[in-house]
Amino acid sequence: MDQDRAGSPRQSLAALTTLRVGGPAARILAPDTTAELVDAALGIWGEVDEWIVLGGGSNVVVADEGFDGTVLRTAVRGIAEVPGSAPGRVRLRVEAGTPWDDLVAYTVERGLAGIEALSGIPGSTGAAPIQNIGAYGQEVGATLVAVDFLDYLSGAHERLAAGELELGYRTSVFKRGRQGIVTAAEFELVAGGLGAPVAYTQLARSLEVAIGDRVPVLDVREAVLELRRSKGMVLDEADPDSRSAGSFFTNPIVSERFARTLPDAAPRWPVRSEDPDLVLPLGVDLPAELPERLPGEAPQVKLSAAWLIEHAGITRGFALPGSRAGISGKHSLAIVNRGGATAAEVVELARYVQAMVQGEFGLLLHPEPVLVGFSL
C-alpha cells in the first residue's frame, strides 16, 4: 500500500472499490486503531490537503485521473454488546470498519431483529448511517441509536444521537455538508428470534407470508440474499453483474401532482415529507449548475427509478457502442463493469441514462454513489 506521497508508486483506487474503476490516490492511510485514525485525520486536516474517507468501496465511483489527496481507510473492526434500553432489547456498538453484512450475520445468528432485511448489502458499517442504507422495507435509521463522529470543523470526537443526523431516504446530515468521519455506530435490536414485521411486497411473496407477518430472522436473511443474488446485488467474483456500485440512481421523490402525469402503470408509493427531485419540462436542456433540490410543493410519492429507466427504452444488458460499461443483465438500476471499463465509460452511460429518462418523463435521476473527481 502506498503511504508516501513522495516515494513509492501510487496505488490505483480501482482495486479498493466494487466497481473496479478509478485512478491512483496520492496517499492512502489505513490506521489499525480508532486512536490512530483520529490522529491521522487531525494531522491531515492540519495540512493543506484534500482528503476522502473510504470504507468498503461499494458506493463510490472514482475518476480515471484518481484523487490527488489523501484517502483514509476505515479499517478498524469489532462488535461489542452494551446494555439495552429495556428488557428484550440489545444494543451493539460496532466499529466503523466492520463489514456491514458481517454485522447483519452476527445479529441473525443471535436471533436479533431489526436489520435482517438489510442482508447482503456491501460496504462498511460506518458508511451505513451516512447513506441511511435501506432495502426490502428496512432502513438503518430505524435501529440506529447514535454514532461516534470526528468533526472536521471542530476536531471534536463526539457522540451524536440518531435524532441529530437528519436521516432521510438515502441521506443524512453528513450528505448535506457536515464533514468528518464516523468511527463507530450503535444499534438497538429486538431479541427473540422473530424478524420485524415484513414490510415489502416482494419479500413477503418470497417468504410466502402476508405483509405485516413476522418470521424467523434467519428465514428473512436467506430470502433477502436470494432476491439480491437474482439481481446481481451480492458480491460474487463468478457473477459479472455484481461488479457494480449497487443501485446507481435513487428512486425519485416527487409531488403527487407530478406523479399523476406519468403512465398509470408507473409504480409509486406514498412517503413522508422530504425534498422533491428535480422535474424539468420535456425538451428543456439541463441547466449548467443543478440545485440539489427544487423548492416548491411538498413531495408525497416515491417512484421506481428502475421502471423509469426501462420505460425510457434502456433494457437490461444495454451498453453504448464500444463501451465496457453496461446496464446489469439482472437489474436496470445497476451499472456494471463488464471487464476493463473506465470511469469515463461509466459516467458516459450514467449521463445517457439520465438524458433518456429526462427526455421521456421530464425527471432528472440523482446518482446514489459518491462521485470522486466528477459530477453528474
Buried (B, 14 or more C-beta within 10 A) or exposed (E): EBEEBEEEEBBBBBEBBBBBBBBBBBBBBBBEEBEBBBEBBEEBBEEEBBBBBBBBBBBBBBBBBBBBBBBBBBBBBEBEEEEBEEEEBBBBBBBBBBBBBEBBBBBBEBBBBBBBBBBBBBBBBBBBBBBBBBBBBBBBBBBBBBBBBBBBEEEEBEEBEBEBBBBBBBBBBBBEEBEBBBBBBBBBBBBEBBBBBBEBEEBBBBBEBEEEEBBBBBBBBBBBBEBBBEBBBBBEEEBBBBBBBBBBBBBBBBBEEBBEEBEEEBEBEEBEEBBBBBBBEEEEEBEEEBEEBBEEEEBBBBBBBBBBBBBBEBEBBBBEEEBBBBBBBBBBBBBBBBEEBBBBBBBBBBEBBBBBBBBBBBBBBBBBBBBBBBEB
